[in-house]
Amino acid sequence: MQRASVLPARPDATILAILVLALVVRLPFFLGSDFPLNDGGLFFVMSEEVAAAHYSLPYVTSYNADRLPFAYPPFSFFLTAFLSQALSIPLITLVRYLPLLANLLAIIPFIVLARSLLRTRDRVFFAAVAFVLVPRSYEWLVMGGGLTRSLGFLFALTALCQAVGLYRRPSAPRIVVAAGLVALTWLTHLEMGLFMSYSYLLLFLSHGRSRRGLLAGAAVGLGAGVLTAPWWLVIARYHGLEPYRAASATAGWSSLGGALTALQQFLFSEQPSLAFLGGLTALGLVACVARRQWLLPLWLLLVFVLTPRSAPTEGTVPAALLMGIGLADVVLAPLPRLAAGRGWIETAAARLRVGLTIPHWEHRVLVGTLAATVSFADLVLPVGSPPHLGNNPLETLPAPEREAMAWIASHTPPASAFLVLSPKTSWEVDYVLEWFPALARRKSVLTVQGSEWLPGWAHARRACLYNRFHAGGMDDLDTMNAWLERMGITYTHVYVSRLAPGPVDLGDLREALLASPGFQVLFDGAGATVFARTGAEPGQGSAAAQSPIARDCQTLFDQPEGIQAAFHDTYGERAPWAWADAHAHEIGP
């Protein structure tokens, strides 16, 4: 007895159903906000600067006054600036909605790729549903910082769609289209470019091992190199390779054991609904290994080995394909055989098959899918976390805080350096520090974002400063001042967040600042309180990049007293920095 397919017969009905399902999952985050989700301040500033430069490539970006090299792949910024000017849409609106649009559009090439690799309609349907439900397929893509990530993901998947057809039936038009998509991926996001490139190689090994396939792949690579040359030649002239060496240090590459551990955590989440999806992935893995079909298992492993920092996002592609196999082939395939031995089940199955063959039954599939999504939403969506914990990556900077930052931009000296106090404990979701340099147009001495392009392990050191400050430097005002002085961080102003949710209670610290003669209140609104440090002159601030901390978060102050005394005897006041330099040589590159 042949099992009836649950997939709509018409491809357009499938795509429509999946897109509506994806929108149902993602839209609630946007309905409850009026600003880009989480991050995006750096990309907002860079898009502004591209427009101001009349679409020439700036040398550096003004974000956070760090003179960050403008080495980030620029296509997203050029596109955002162009759409803003051509359509008269505010730039901030595009930073808010373009990531969502790109994330939704990426579902279409995923379905096309799934059809090329999975063959049966049931597998494709289940893989597509899994792809749009897994949070990492959208969480870090629809936020403001997804301006580059989501577009890069879209171009990468679209490029991979072309790969199978290109290798099977090479032609000049396919080579031209594929080269353009590969170039767009690299011009948008480097990690997505790397993901796309090794995925292309895997598809060549599984579908294109021929002389024609090899020549077609080489032609695509050469064409992409030519198309991207205007960008990378300018960057090489301006900055050399140093920004990319610095950025590669933040990629998270580790041992194979570390990659396998991360993969295990990805598959077997502590959240029940995600653990269920991970179990389906594992079933698909077992099925592929048993059949000696190595493409998808190897693809999933390579994602965690070669692009570990963004692996949970890119890993959703092979994982969803494996989920489709696990559900269609392992879970559902045995059901007709079971039904054959039970007359009443067989009768029900026959009736179901008859029901599924009536005209326009795909509409009922769509309605049923949406109903199941709504019922399952609170299990799948990461909105079940208590709001006061502030650990949801899809939060938004409150409007009163944005107003406070705008006030700072108009009423404080441009050379001011701000200590921004946020209730967050993770810099990746600390949108207060991310957006402050973009909206206040002032220096934030502890902001981490953007520093991955600076040499000297600046990003690792700033992340260490942020983490250690939030762990042990915010207990009270005296502790804070002593800790910052010891770390060599000076500032002229303080910004205290009042509305952003998070685990750190800033109330006592704010009250201490209000009562201290060393600080003067400049602004006290619903969103934030702004202080000026008494006696501090603008231009006297110093950022975390100059702090005496090594990239493994160690400082001289963590060492035994004998070592501290020896360095102080030799170097005097410069002892903490001398130790940090010596320790950097010890731990090597």
Summary of the structure (lengths in Angstrom):
residues: 589
radius of gyration: 26.6
end to end distance: 62.5
largest distance: 90.3
contacts: 2009
relative contact order: 0.10
helix: 66%
strand: 5%
